[in-house]
Amino acid sequence: MLEINVDDTGEYTVCRPVGELDAFTVGQFREVLTELGGSQRLLIDLSGVPFLDSAGLGALIGGVRRAREAGGDVAVYGARPAVARLLHTTGFDRVASVSDDEASAAVALSDAPPPGVEG
């Protein structure tokens, strides 16, 4: 089972999935990311995700793509060691900012050049 909490801080929106992000739960996560696709600044807190498979990774990449197509951006933070390794090994950390905590992720979004513009 996957629980997803969404908070709008005024500066950015935080999506907090809690539970495994896998082929069985990814549909729910994709729906939320689609709903949040118009958010200019989206942070995804992975601290409550103990396991992420290729379906979950695909949903993250799709969320980044949709946000950028809408003129926004996404940063991920709080990944547990096994999930962080997966994000690094697959190169996700070259597609989107991956930070240790919310404050660092928010700064990474602020410092990022607009999507499609080289920094």
N, CA, C and O atoms as a MOPAC input file, in Angstrom:
PM7 MOZYME 1SCF
protein

 N      0.83800 1    -1.18300 1     0.00000 1
 C      0.00000 1     0.00000 1     0.00000 1
 C      0.88000 1     1.24100 1     0.00000 1
 O      1.93100 1     1.27000 1     0.63900 1
 N      0.44400 1     2.25400 1    -0.71500 1
 C      1.18500 1     3.49800 1    -0.82000 1
 C      0.30700 1     4.64000 1    -0.33700 1
 O     -0.84200 1     4.77600 1    -0.75900 1
 N      0.85000 1     5.45100 1     0.54000 1
 C      0.16900 1     6.66000 1     0.99900 1
 C      0.93400 1     7.83700 1     0.41300 1
 O      2.16500 1     7.84000 1     0.41700 1
 N      0.22400 1     8.83000 1    -0.08800 1
 C      0.88600 1     9.98900 1    -0.68000 1
 C      0.30200 1    11.25400 1    -0.06900 1
 O     -0.90000 1    11.50500 1    -0.15400 1
 N      1.17000 1    12.04400 1     0.54600 1
 C      0.77300 1    13.32100 1     1.11800 1
 C      1.32900 1    14.43700 1     0.25100 1
 O      2.45900 1    14.34900 1    -0.23100 1
 N      0.54300 1    15.48100 1     0.05200 1
 C      0.97400 1    16.62600 1    -0.74200 1
 C      0.76600 1    17.88700 1     0.08000 1
 O     -0.31300 1    18.11000 1     0.63000 1
 N      1.80400 1    18.71000 1     0.16000 1
 C      1.74400 1    19.98300 1     0.87800 1
 C      2.22300 1    21.09300 1    -0.03500 1
 O      3.20000 1    20.93000 1    -0.76500 1
 N      1.53100 1    22.22500 1     0.00700 1
 C      1.95900 1    23.40100 1    -0.74900 1
 C      2.48300 1    24.41900 1     0.25300 1
 O      1.73000 1    24.91400 1     1.09100 1
 N      3.77600 1    24.73200 1     0.16800 1
 C      4.38700 1    25.66200 1     1.11800 1
 C      4.22300 1    27.11200 1     0.68200 1
 O      4.54000 1    28.02800 1     1.44100 1
 N      3.73800 1    27.32300 1    -0.52000 1
 C      3.67900 1    28.67000 1    -1.07100 1
 C      4.84500 1    28.90900 1    -2.01900 1
 O      4.68400 1    29.53400 1    -3.06700 1
 N      6.01800 1    28.40900 1    -1.64800 1
 C      7.20400 1    28.52800 1    -2.50300 1
 C      7.32800 1    27.33000 1    -3.43900 1
 O      7.81000 1    27.46200 1    -4.56500 1
 N      6.89500 1    26.17000 1    -2.97400 1
 C      6.97400 1    24.94000 1    -3.75500 1
 C      5.96800 1    23.94000 1    -3.20800 1
 O      5.42600 1    24.11300 1    -2.11600 1
 N      5.73300 1    22.89900 1    -3.98000 1
 C      4.83900 1    21.82000 1    -3.57600 1
 C      5.69400 1    20.61400 1    -3.21000 1
 O      6.65200 1    20.28800 1    -3.91000 1
 N      5.33900 1    19.95100 1    -2.10200 1
 C      6.06900 1    18.76000 1    -1.66900 1
 C      5.15200 1    17.54600 1    -1.78600 1
 O      4.04400 1    17.53500 1    -1.25000 1
 N      5.62900 1    16.53400 1    -2.48900 1
 C      4.93100 1    15.25500 1    -2.63000 1
 C      5.69700 1    14.23700 1    -1.79000 1
 O      6.89300 1    14.02600 1    -1.99100 1
 N      4.98200 1    13.59800 1    -0.83100 1
 C      5.62900 1    12.65000 1     0.07600 1
 C      4.98300 1    11.26700 1    -0.03100 1
 O      4.02100 1    10.97500 1     0.68100 1
 N      5.50400 1    10.42000 1    -0.91200 1
 C      4.99700 1     9.04500 1    -0.94800 1
 C      5.54900 1     8.26000 1     0.24600 1
 O      6.70700 1     8.42800 1     0.62700 1
 N      4.71500 1     7.40900 1     0.82400 1
 C      5.13500 1     6.56900 1     1.94500 1
 C      4.74300 1     5.13200 1     1.61600 1
 O      3.56100 1     4.80400 1     1.51400 1
 N      5.75500 1     4.28500 1     1.45100 1
 C      5.53700 1     2.89400 1     1.07900 1
 C      6.38800 1     2.54800 1    -0.13100 1
 O      7.12900 1     3.38800 1    -0.64100 1
 N      6.27800 1     1.32100 1    -0.58000 1
 C      7.08100 1     0.87700 1    -1.72100 1
 C      6.53600 1     1.46400 1    -3.01600 1
 O      5.32800 1     1.46500 1    -3.25300 1
 N      7.44100 1     1.96100 1    -3.84700 1
 C      7.08400 1     2.48900 1    -5.16800 1
 C      7.46300 1     1.42700 1    -6.18800 1
 O      8.60100 1     1.37200 1    -6.65300 1
 N      6.49800 1     0.58800 1    -6.52800 1
 C      6.78600 1    -0.52700 1    -7.43100 1
 C      5.64100 1    -0.70100 1    -8.42200 1
 O      4.72500 1     0.11900 1    -8.47500 1
 N      5.69900 1    -1.76100 1    -9.19300 1
 C      4.70000 1    -2.00400 1   -10.23600 1
 C      3.27400 1    -2.06300 1    -9.67900 1
 O      2.31900 1    -1.77000 1   -10.39900 1
 N      3.12200 1    -2.43700 1    -8.40800 1
 C      1.79700 1    -2.56200 1    -7.81300 1
 C      1.22800 1    -1.23300 1    -7.35100 1
 O      0.00800 1    -1.08500 1    -7.28800 1
 N      2.07400 1    -0.26000 1    -7.02600 1
 C      1.61000 1     1.00900 1    -6.46200 1
 C      1.86800 1     2.20200 1    -7.37900 1
 O      1.40900 1     3.30900 1    -7.09500 1
 N      2.59200 1     1.99200 1    -8.46500 1
 C      3.04300 1     3.10800 1    -9.29200 1
 C      1.88800 1     3.86700 1    -9.95400 1
 O      2.01200 1     5.06300 1   -10.21500 1
 N      0.77700 1     3.19700 1   -10.22700 1
 C     -0.35900 1     3.87300 1   -10.85000 1
 C     -0.86300 1     5.03000 1   -10.01000 1
 O     -1.14000 1     6.11300 1   -10.52500 1
 N     -0.98000 1     4.79400 1    -8.71900 1
 C     -1.42600 1     5.82800 1    -7.78700 1
 C     -0.43400 1     6.99400 1    -7.76900 1
 O     -0.84100 1     8.15600 1    -7.76700 1
 N      0.85600 1     6.68600 1    -7.75700 1
 C      1.89700 1     7.71700 1    -7.73600 1
 C      1.86200 1     8.52700 1    -9.03300 1
 O      1.97500 1     9.75200 1    -9.00500 1
 N      1.70800 1     7.84900 1   -10.15900 1
 C      1.63000 1     8.54600 1   -11.46300 1
 C      0.45000 1     9.51000 1   -11.49600 1
 O      0.57000 1    10.62600 1   -12.00200 1
 N     -0.69400 1     9.07800 1   -10.95500 1
 C     -1.88300 1     9.94000 1   -10.92900 1
 C     -1.60100 1    11.22700 1   -10.17400 1
 O     -1.95100 1    12.31400 1   -10.63400 1
 N     -0.97200 1    11.10600 1    -9.01800 1
 C     -0.66300 1    12.29200 1    -8.21700 1
 C      0.32200 1    13.18500 1    -8.96200 1
 O      0.14200 1    14.40200 1    -9.00400 1
 N      1.36100 1    12.59600 1    -9.54800 1
 C      2.33200 1    13.40600 1   -10.29000 1
 C      1.67800 1    14.09800 1   -11.48500 1
 O      2.03600 1    15.22900 1   -11.81300 1
 N      0.73500 1    13.44000 1   -12.12900 1
 C      0.02000 1    14.06200 1   -13.24700 1
 C     -0.78200 1    15.25600 1   -12.74900 1
 O     -0.78900 1    16.31000 1   -13.38400 1
 N     -1.45800 1    15.09300 1   -11.61500 1
 C     -2.22000 1    16.19800 1   -11.02700 1
 C     -1.30900 1    17.36400 1   -10.65000 1
 O     -1.71000 1    18.52500 1   -10.73100 1
 N     -0.08000 1    17.04700 1   -10.23800 1
 C      0.86500 1    18.08400 1    -9.81900 1
 C      1.70700 1    18.60400 1   -10.97800 1
 O      2.58300 1    19.44400 1   -10.77600 1
 N      1.45500 1    18.11700 1   -12.17900 1
 C      2.24900 1    18.48800 1   -13.34900 1
 C      2.33400 1    19.97800 1   -13.59500 1
 O      3.30100 1    20.44700 1   -14.19500 1
 N      1.34400 1    20.73700 1   -13.14500 1
 C      1.36800 1    22.18200 1   -13.33700 1
 C      2.13800 1    22.92700 1   -12.26600 1
 O      2.30000 1    24.14400 1   -12.35700 1
 N      2.62100 1    22.21500 1   -11.24200 1
 C      3.39100 1    22.86800 1   -10.17800 1
 C      4.71400 1    23.36500 1   -10.74400 1
 O      5.45500 1    22.59700 1   -11.35700 1
 N      5.00800 1    24.62600 1   -10.54400 1
 C      6.24700 1    25.19000 1   -11.06400 1
 C      7.46600 1    24.61500 1   -10.35600 1
 O      8.50600 1    24.38900 1   -10.97500 1
 N      7.33100 1    24.38200 1    -9.05600 1
 C      8.45400 1    23.87600 1    -8.26200 1
 C      7.94100 1    22.71400 1    -7.41800 1
 O      7.19700 1    22.91000 1    -6.45700 1
 N      8.35100 1    21.50200 1    -7.79200 1
 C      7.88100 1    20.29800 1    -7.11100 1
 C      9.04900 1    19.57900 1    -6.46000 1
 O     10.04300 1    19.26200 1    -7.11500 1
 N      8.92000 1    19.32600 1    -5.17100 1
 C      9.90200 1    18.52800 1    -4.43800 1
 C      9.25100 1    17.18600 1    -4.12400 1
 O      8.09000 1    17.12900 1    -3.71900 1
 N     10.00700 1    16.10900 1    -4.31300 1
 C      9.51300 1    14.77300 1    -3.99300 1
 C     10.37500 1    14.21200 1    -2.87300 1
 O     11.57400 1    13.98900 1    -3.04300 1
 N      9.74400 1    13.98800 1    -1.72500 1
 C     10.41100 1    13.47100 1    -0.52900 1
 C     10.33800 1    11.94400 1    -0.55500 1
 O      9.26800 1    11.36100 1    -0.38000 1
 N     11.48300 1    11.30900 1    -0.77300 1
 C     11.52600 1     9.84500 1    -0.84900 1
 C     11.92200 1     9.18800 1     0.47700 1
 O     12.21400 1     7.99300 1     0.50200 1
 N     11.93600 1     9.94100 1     1.57300 1
 C     12.37800 1     9.37100 1     2.85100 1
 C     11.46000 1     8.25200 1     3.34100 1
 O     11.89100 1     7.40300 1     4.12100 1
 N     10.21400 1     8.23800 1     2.89900 1
 C      9.28100 1     7.19600 1     3.31200 1
 C      9.18900 1     6.04000 1     2.33200 1
 O      8.30000 1     5.19500 1     2.44100 1
 N     10.12100 1     6.00200 1     1.36300 1
 C     10.10000 1     4.96200 1     0.32800 1
 C     11.26700 1     4.00000 1     0.55500 1
 O     12.40800 1     4.33600 1     0.23900 1
 N     10.99600 1     2.79700 1     1.10300 1
 C     12.07900 1     1.84600 1     1.35700 1
 C     12.52200 1     1.08800 1     0.11000 1
 O     13.61700 1     0.52500 1     0.07400 1
 N     11.65900 1     1.07500 1    -0.92100 1
 C     11.96000 1     0.29500 1    -2.12700 1
 C     11.41700 1     1.02300 1    -3.34700 1
 O     10.29700 1     1.53300 1    -3.33700 1
 N     12.23400 1     1.06300 1    -4.40500 1
 C     11.85600 1     1.69800 1    -5.66600 1
 C     12.31200 1     0.78300 1    -6.79300 1
 O     13.49700 1     0.46400 1    -6.88700 1
 N     11.38400 1     0.35400 1    -7.65300 1
 C     11.78500 1    -0.48400 1    -8.78600 1
 C     11.73800 1     0.33300 1   -10.07400 1
 O     11.54900 1     1.54800 1   -10.03800 1
 N     11.91000 1    -0.33500 1   -11.20600 1
 C     11.97300 1     0.37700 1   -12.48400 1
 C     10.66300 1     1.09800 1   -12.79900 1
 O     10.67900 1     2.14300 1   -13.45000 1
 N      9.53800 1     0.56000 1   -12.35200 1
 C      8.25700 1     1.23200 1   -12.58100 1
 C      8.20300 1     2.54700 1   -11.80300 1
 O      7.74200 1     3.56400 1   -12.32100 1
 N      8.67500 1     2.51800 1   -10.56600 1
 C      8.72200 1     3.73800 1    -9.76000 1
 C      9.67400 1     4.76200 1   -10.33800 1
 O      9.38200 1     5.95700 1   -10.35500 1
 N     10.82000 1     4.28600 1   -10.81300 1
 C     11.79800 1     5.17300 1   -11.44300 1
 C     11.19900 1     5.80000 1   -12.70400 1
 O     11.37800 1     6.99200 1   -12.95700 1
 N     10.49700 1     5.00000 1   -13.48200 1
 C      9.84100 1     5.51600 1   -14.67900 1
 C      8.81900 1     6.59300 1   -14.35100 1
 O      8.69500 1     7.58000 1   -15.07600 1
 N      8.08700 1     6.40500 1   -13.26000 1
 C      7.10500 1     7.40800 1   -12.84000 1
 C      7.80000 1     8.70600 1   -12.43400 1
 O      7.31800 1     9.79400 1   -12.74800 1
 N      8.93300 1     8.59200 1   -11.73600 1
 C      9.69900 1     9.79000 1   -11.36800 1
 C     10.16200 1    10.54000 1   -12.61400 1
 O     10.01900 1    11.75900 1   -12.70100 1
 N     10.71300 1     9.80700 1   -13.57200 1
 C     11.20000 1    10.43200 1   -14.80700 1
 C     10.03800 1    11.08400 1   -15.56000 1
 O     10.17800 1    12.18900 1   -16.08400 1
 N      8.90200 1    10.40500 1   -15.61200 1
 C      7.71900 1    10.97900 1   -16.25400 1
 C      7.25600 1    12.24400 1   -15.56400 1
 O      6.84000 1    13.19900 1   -16.22100 1
 N      7.32600 1    12.25800 1   -14.23500 1
 C      6.95300 1    13.45200 1   -13.47700 1
 C      7.86700 1    14.62500 1   -13.77000 1
 O      7.40900 1    15.76100 1   -13.89400 1
 N      9.16500 1    14.35400 1   -13.88000 1
 C     10.13400 1    15.40200 1   -14.22600 1
 C      9.82600 1    15.93100 1   -15.62500 1
 O      9.81100 1    17.14200 1   -15.84600 1
 N      9.58300 1    15.03400 1   -16.55400 1
 C      9.29800 1    15.43700 1   -17.94000 1
 C      8.05200 1    16.31700 1   -18.01900 1
 O      8.06900 1    17.36800 1   -18.66000 1
 N      6.96500 1    15.88200 1   -17.36100 1
 C      5.72200 1    16.65900 1   -17.39200 1
 C      5.90700 1    18.03100 1   -16.76400 1
 O      5.41600 1    19.02900 1   -17.29100 1
 N      6.61300 1    18.08200 1   -15.64100 1
 C      6.83000 1    19.37000 1   -14.97800 1
 C      7.61300 1    20.31400 1   -15.87900 1
 O      7.28000 1    21.49400 1   -15.99000 1
 N      8.64100 1    19.80000 1   -16.51600 1
 C      9.46600 1    20.64800 1   -17.39100 1
 C      8.70000 1    21.08600 1   -18.63000 1
 O      8.87400 1    22.21100 1   -19.10000 1
 N      7.86000 1    20.21400 1   -19.16100 1
 C      7.03600 1    20.59800 1   -20.31400 1
 C      6.09200 1    21.73900 1   -19.95500 1
 O      5.72900 1    22.54200 1   -20.81400 1
 N      5.69300 1    21.80900 1   -18.67800 1
 C      4.79500 1    22.86400 1   -18.20800 1
 C      5.57200 1    24.08600 1   -17.71600 1
 O      4.97500 1    25.02700 1   -17.19200 1
 N      6.90200 1    24.07800 1   -17.88000 1
 C      7.71700 1    25.21900 1   -17.46800 1
 C      8.18300 1    25.17200 1   -16.02700 1
 O      8.69300 1    26.16700 1   -15.51100 1
 N      8.01900 1    24.03400 1   -15.36700 1
 C      8.44200 1    23.88800 1   -13.98300 1
 C      9.65900 1    22.98200 1   -13.86400 1
 O     10.33200 1    22.69100 1   -14.85300 1
 N      9.93000 1    22.54200 1   -12.64400 1
 C     11.03100 1    21.61300 1   -12.42400 1
 C     10.76300 1    20.79600 1   -11.16800 1
 O      9.88800 1    21.12400 1   -10.36700 1
 N     11.53300 1    19.72800 1   -11.01400 1
 C     11.37400 1    18.77800 1    -9.91400 1
 C     12.73200 1    18.51600 1    -9.28300 1
 O     13.73800 1    18.41400 1    -9.98400 1
 N     12.76000 1    18.40800 1    -7.96100 1
 C     13.94200 1    17.94800 1    -7.23400 1
 C     13.47900 1    16.85200 1    -6.27900 1
 O     12.36200 1    16.89000 1    -5.76200 1
 N     14.34800 1    15.88600 1    -6.05600 1
 C     14.06200 1    14.74700 1    -5.19200 1
 C     14.99200 1    14.83000 1    -3.98900 1
 O     16.14400 1    15.24800 1    -4.11200 1
 N     14.48600 1    14.43000 1    -2.82700 1
 C     15.35500 1    14.43900 1    -1.64400 1
 C     14.95600 1    13.34200 1    -0.66400 1
 O     13.88400 1    12.74400 1    -0.75900 1
 N     15.87100 1    13.10000 1     0.29100 1
 C     15.59400 1    12.20000 1     1.39800 1
 C     15.64300 1    10.72000 1     1.08500 1
 O     15.18100 1     9.91200 1     1.89100 1
 N     16.18600 1    10.33900 1    -0.05500 1
 C     16.20000 1     8.92400 1    -0.43300 1
 C     17.03300 1     8.10000 1     0.54500 1
 O     18.13000 1     8.50100 1     0.93400 1
 N     16.50400 1     6.95600 1     0.93300 1
 C     17.25300 1     6.01700 1     1.77200 1
 C     18.43100 1     5.47700 1     0.96200 1
 O     18.42000 1     5.57000 1    -0.26600 1
 N     19.45400 1     4.91200 1     1.62600 1
 C     20.66700 1     4.48500 1     0.91000 1
 C     20.42600 1     3.59500 1    -0.31000 1
 O     21.01900 1     3.83900 1    -1.36100 1
 N     19.58600 1     2.58300 1    -0.20400 1
 C     19.36200 1     1.68600 1    -1.35100 1
 C     18.69000 1     2.42800 1    -2.50400 1
 O     19.03500 1     2.21000 1    -3.66600 1
 N     17.73900 1     3.29700 1    -2.19400 1
 C     17.04900 1     4.07000 1    -3.22900 1
 C     18.00500 1     5.09900 1    -3.82100 1
 O     18.00800 1     5.31800 1    -5.03200 1
 N     18.81600 1     5.73300 1    -2.97200 1
 C     19.79800 1     6.71600 1    -3.45600 1
 C     20.79300 1     6.05800 1    -4.41300 1
 O     21.16300 1     6.64700 1    -5.42900 1
 N     21.22500 1     4.83900 1    -4.08800 1
 C     22.13300 1     4.10500 1    -4.98700 1
 C     21.47800 1     3.87300 1    -6.34100 1
 O     22.11500 1     4.04700 1    -7.38000 1
 N     20.22000 1     3.48400 1    -6.33200 1
 C     19.49500 1     3.25100 1    -7.57600 1
 C     19.40500 1     4.54500 1    -8.39500 1
 O     19.61900 1     4.52500 1    -9.60700 1
 N     19.09300 1     5.65600 1    -7.74500 1
 C     18.99100 1     6.93800 1    -8.45400 1
 C     20.33000 1     7.32400 1    -9.07800 1
 O     20.37000 1     7.88300 1   -10.17400 1
 N     21.41900 1     7.02500 1    -8.38100 1
 C     22.75300 1     7.34400 1    -8.90000 1
 C     23.15800 1     6.36700 1   -10.00900 1
 O     23.62300 1     6.78400 1   -11.07000 1
 N     22.98100 1     5.07600 1    -9.76000 1
 C     23.39600 1     4.04500 1   -10.71400 1
 C     22.67600 1     4.18400 1   -12.05000 1
 O     23.27100 1     3.96400 1   -13.10500 1
 N     21.39900 1     4.54800 1   -12.00900 1
 C     20.61200 1     4.66800 1   -13.23800 1
 C     20.80900 1     6.00700 1   -13.93800 1
 O     20.33900 1     6.19500 1   -15.06100 1
 N     21.49900 1     6.93800 1   -13.28300 1
 C     21.72000 1     8.25500 1   -13.88200 1
 C     20.58100 1     9.22800 1   -13.64800 1
 O     20.57400 1    10.31500 1   -14.22500 1
 N     19.61300 1     8.85800 1   -12.81000 1
 C     18.51000 1     9.77600 1   -12.52300 1
 C     19.03600 1    11.09000 1   -11.94900 1
 O     18.47300 1    12.15600 1   -12.19900 1
 N     20.12400 1    11.00200 1   -11.17500 1
 C     20.68000 1    12.21600 1   -10.56400 1
 C     21.30400 1    13.15600 1   -11.59700 1
 O     21.68500 1    14.27600 1   -11.25600 1
 N     21.41300 1    12.72000 1   -12.84600 1
 C     21.85400 1    13.62100 1   -13.91800 1
 C     20.65400 1    14.23900 1   -14.63700 1
 O     20.79800 1    15.20000 1   -15.39200 1
 N     19.47600 1    13.67700 1   -14.39300 1
 C     18.24200 1    14.17700 1   -15.00000 1
 C     17.57300 1    15.20400 1   -14.09400 1
 O     17.03700 1    16.20500 1   -14.56800 1
 N     17.60700 1    14.95100 1   -12.79300 1
 C     16.97900 1    15.83200 1   -11.81000 1
 C     17.88100 1    15.93400 1   -10.58900 1
 O     18.70100 1    15.05300 1   -10.32900 1
 N     17.71800 1    17.01000 1    -9.85300 1
 C     18.49900 1    17.20800 1    -8.63400 1
 C     18.08300 1    16.18500 1    -7.57700 1
 O     16.89300 1    15.96400 1    -7.34700 1
 N     19.07500 1    15.56600 1    -6.93800 1
 C     18.83900 1    14.63600 1    -5.83600 1
 C     19.60900 1    15.17300 1    -4.63700 1
 O     20.83500 1    15.27900 1    -4.67700 1
 N     18.88600 1    15.51200 1    -3.56300 1
 C     19.49600 1    16.13100 1    -2.38300 1
 C     19.21600 1    15.29700 1    -1.14200 1
 O     18.37800 1    14.39600 1    -1.14600 1
 N     19.94400 1    15.62500 1    -0.08000 1
 C     19.76000 1    14.90800 1     1.18400 1
 C     18.52200 1    15.36300 1     1.94400 1
 O     17.86700 1    14.55400 1     2.60100 1
 N     18.19100 1    16.66300 1     1.86300 1
 C     17.09700 1    17.19400 1     2.66800 1
 C     16.28400 1    18.22400 1     1.88900 1
 O     16.67500 1    18.66600 1     0.80900 1
 N     15.15000 1    18.58900 1     2.46400 1
 C     14.22200 1    19.50200 1     1.79200 1
 C     14.84600 1    20.85900 1     1.50600 1
 O     14.66800 1    21.40500 1     0.41800 1
 N     15.57300 1    21.40500 1     2.46800 1
 C     16.18200 1    22.72500 1     2.26900 1
 C     17.15600 1    22.71000 1     1.09300 1
 O     17.15200 1    23.62700 1     0.27200 1
 N     17.99000 1    21.67600 1     1.00900 1
 C     18.95100 1    21.56500 1    -0.09900 1
 C     18.23500 1    21.38600 1    -1.43300 1
 O     18.65600 1    21.94300 1    -2.44700 1
 N     17.16200 1    20.61400 1    -1.43400 1
 C     16.40300 1    20.40000 1    -2.67000 1
 C     15.75300 1    21.70100 1    -3.13300 1
 O     15.73200 1    21.99700 1    -4.32800 1
 N     15.22200 1    22.48000 1    -2.18500 1
 C     14.60300 1    23.76100 1    -2.54100 1
 C     15.63600 1    24.71300 1    -3.12600 1
 O     15.35400 1    25.42600 1    -4.08900 1
 N     16.83700 1    24.72600 1    -2.54300 1
 C     17.91500 1    25.57000 1    -3.07100 1
 C     18.31100 1    25.10000 1    -4.46300 1
 O     18.54100 1    25.92100 1    -5.35100 1
 N     18.39300 1    23.78500 1    -4.66400 1
 C     18.75700 1    23.24300 1    -5.98000 1
 C     17.74600 1    23.67800 1    -7.03800 1
 O     18.12700 1    23.99500 1    -8.16500 1
 N     16.46300 1    23.69600 1    -6.68300 1
 C     15.44900 1    24.15900 1    -7.63200 1
 C     15.62000 1    25.64200 1    -7.92100 1
 O     15.47200 1    26.07900 1    -9.06200 1
 N     15.93000 1    26.41200 1    -6.89200 1
 C     16.11200 1    27.85700 1    -7.06400 1
 C     17.30800 1    28.16300 1    -7.93700 1
 O     17.27800 1    29.09600 1    -8.73900 1
 N     18.37300 1    27.36800 1    -7.78100 1
 C     19.62200 1    27.61200 1    -8.50500 1
 C     19.62600 1    27.03400 1    -9.91000 1
 O     20.49000 1    27.37500 1   -10.71800 1
 N     18.67900 1    26.17100 1   -10.20800 1
 C     18.67700 1    25.49600 1   -11.51000 1
 C     18.31900 1    26.47600 1   -12.62000 1
 O     17.43500 1    27.31600 1   -12.45200 1
 N     19.00800 1    26.36800 1   -13.75500 1
 C     18.60700 1    27.19200 1   -14.89700 1
 C     17.24500 1    26.72500 1   -15.38900 1
 O     16.86000 1    25.58700 1   -15.12100 1
 N     16.51900 1    27.55600 1   -16.08900 1
 C     15.22500 1    27.11800 1   -16.61000 1
 C     15.39200 1    25.85900 1   -17.45600 1
 O     16.41500 1    25.69400 1   -18.12000 1
 N     14.40100 1    24.97000 1   -17.43900 1
 C     14.49900 1    23.74100 1   -18.22300 1
 C     14.83900 1    24.04000 1   -19.68100 1
 O     14.27900 1    24.95200 1   -20.28800 1
 N     15.75900 1    23.26000 1   -20.22700 1
 C     16.16200 1    23.43500 1   -21.61300 1
 C     17.27200 1    24.43900 1   -21.80500 1
 O     17.75500 1    24.62500 1   -22.92200 1
 N     17.69100 1    25.10000 1   -20.71800 1
 C     18.76700 1    26.08800 1   -20.80300 1
 C     19.98200 1    25.53200 1   -20.08600 1
 O     19.88800 1    25.11900 1   -18.93000 1
 N     21.10700 1    25.51900 1   -20.75400 1
 C     22.33400 1    25.02300 1   -20.13700 1
 C     22.83500 1    26.03400 1   -19.11900 1
 O     22.79000 1    27.24200 1   -19.35300 1
 N     23.32100 1    25.51900 1   -17.96700 1
 C     23.76900 1    26.38200 1   -16.87600 1
 C     25.13900 1    26.88000 1   -16.99600 1
 O     25.60700 1    27.61400 1   -16.12600 1

